[in-house]
Amino acid sequence: MMKLYWSPRSRSFTALWLMEETGVPYERVLTDISTGAQRSLEFLTVNPMGKVPALQDGEATMAEAAAICTYVAERYPEANLAPPLGDIHRAKYLYWLFFAPSCIEPAIAQLAAKFEMNSVAAGWGDAKRVFAVLEAALEEGPWILGEKFSAADIAIGSSLSFAVRQFKMIQPRPSFDRYLDRCEARPAFQRAQEFASGQKL
């Protein structure tokens, strides 16, 4: 059984939602970052960066939410969270899956810290463009790949929920609101939210 190391009110939400979407049993290992549990020697053997989420699957250990999404979606193909190898949608699936940590998260940091960077030098370009590109991609919907929900929606939906609804760092936009409403209506999202908010441990 996979072990998911997580902490309430953290980026663990992405991995919690992912695991709930798979429908397979998994063990949640509370690693409360408010108490410094992520700095314990035991946890650092799982993720030397001392960050959550992290995942242990037998002898395999890993971290980084998008990498966990990729691994788990392929580990449980019956959950239909990733287009299979050779599928025409796989390129865009991988693009959007990694767009969340590579573009959305740095754009959020840029907005929060109010710093400017040369858009050519910054890997994410600039925050305005990141959210404009995402807005255009979500216009058609219902999901980032069209009709099919995938782990890319878990990564994008988690990051967008953080930026728009939890911390109100970017203005709501119609396509964002429609998309987030669909994400939040999913039973797996709701179960993960109960864990992430600390209502259930």
N, C-alpha and C positions, 0 to 999 in steps of 0.2 A: 504494500500500500504506500502511495506517495505521502510524503510529509511536507506540508506547506508551512514555512516559518513566516509569521505575520505579526502585525501590530495594529491595534485599533487606530483609526483616524490617520492613516498613512497611505503611501502608494501601494500597500498590500491589496487595496481594493481590486485592482486589475486582476491579480492572480486569484483572489477569492471568487470574483465573478466568473472567471474562466473555469475554475474547478467546479463551481456550481452548475455551469452550463454543460459540463461533460456528463453529469449524472452518475459518475463513478464514486465509490467511497474514497475518502482521503482523510488524513489526519491533520488537523490544525494544531500547530505548535505555537502557542502564544509567546512572542518575543517582544515584550513591551519596551519600546524604545524610550518611553518616558522614565524608565528606571535604569536604563543603561544596559539592558539584557543583551543588546546586539554587540556589546564589547566583550562578552564572556568568551573564554577560550573555546568552549564547546561550539558556540555559534560561529566563531571565526574560522573553524574548520569547514563549515558549510559555505560561508561567504566571507572571505578575508577582507572585503570592503566594509563589513559591519553594517550592512544595509538590509532592509526587508523590502520586498519579499525575497525569499530564497526557497529552493525546492530540493528535496532529497528523494531519489527514486532508487532504492537499493544502494548500490555503491556510487551511483551517479549523483553529483550535486551541482547546482547551478543557481544563478541569480539573474537579475535584470528582467523586468516584467515582459518585455517583448520577446526575449529569448525563451522565457518560461511559456509564453503563449505558443510560440512556434513548436517547442518540444512537446508540450502536452497535446496540442491539436494533432500532431503526427503520431503520438503515442496511442491516442484513442481515436482512430479514424471513424469509428462508428458514431461519434458525436457530431460528425459533419461540420467541423469548425474550420476546415481548410480545404481549398480546392486541391485535388490530387495532382501529383507530378504529371506534367503533360497537358493539364487543363489550361485553356486559354486565359482564364481569370487568375491564374496563379501569380503572374508577374505583378498585376495590380494589387493582389492580396498582400504580397510581400512588401510592396511599396508603401501601402497604407499602414500595415502593421508596424513598420519601422519609422513611418512619418511621425507617429506619436512621440517617441523619445527623441528623435533626431531633429524635429522641427517644432512641434507644439510645445514641448517642455522648455526648450531654450527660449522660445518666443514668450512664454509665460514669465520666465526669469527676467527677460529683457523688459517686459512691461512692469513687473514688480519692482525691479531695481532702478527703473527709469534711466537705463543707459543706452547710448547710441553706439552702433558699430557699423563699420563699412559693410554694406550689404553684399559686396562681392567677397569680402574676407570671411564673413560669418557663414558657417555651414548651413544655417537655416534661412539665410537671406535676411529678412527682417520680419518683425511681428505682423505688420500690416499685410504683407503678401501671404504669409502663412495662413492667416485666417480668411483672407479673400479666396485663396485656392481651395481651402477646405469648404468654405461656404458654397462655392460653385460646384464642388464635387457632391455635396449633399442635397443640391436642389432637386434632383430627380428622385433619389431614394428608391425604396424605403431605407436601404442599407448602403454602406460605402461601395459595395460591389454591385449594387442594383437590388435584385429580388432576394439574393441569398445572404443571410446573416452569417458572419464568420468571426474568427478570433480577431481579425482586424477591427471589427466594430467594438470589440471589448477594449482594445487598446485606445482607439480613437474616442469612443464614448466615455471611457474613464477620464481621459485627459480633458475632454471638452466639458464634462460635468464639473470637474475641478475648477476650470477657468471661468465658466459661465454661471453655474448655479451655486457652487459652494462658496467661492471667494469673489465672485462678481468682478473679475479682473478684465473681462471683455464684455462689450455690450451684447445683449441677446440679439439674435437675428432670426428671422422666420424659419430658415432651413435648419438652424441649430436647435431651435425650440421644438420643431416637429421631430427631429432626429432624437433628441434627448428624451422627449415624451415616449417615443417608441422603446428606447433603451430601458427607461425606468419602469415601463409596463411589463417587462420580462420578469417572470417569477424568479429566475436565477439572480438577476440584478437585485431584486428586493431582498432575497435571502442574504446575499453578500453585503448589502447595505446594513442589515441588522448586525452582522458581525463587525463590519468596519466602524460602525458608530458606537460599538461597545454595548449595544442592547443584548447581544448574545455573544458568549465567549466560547 
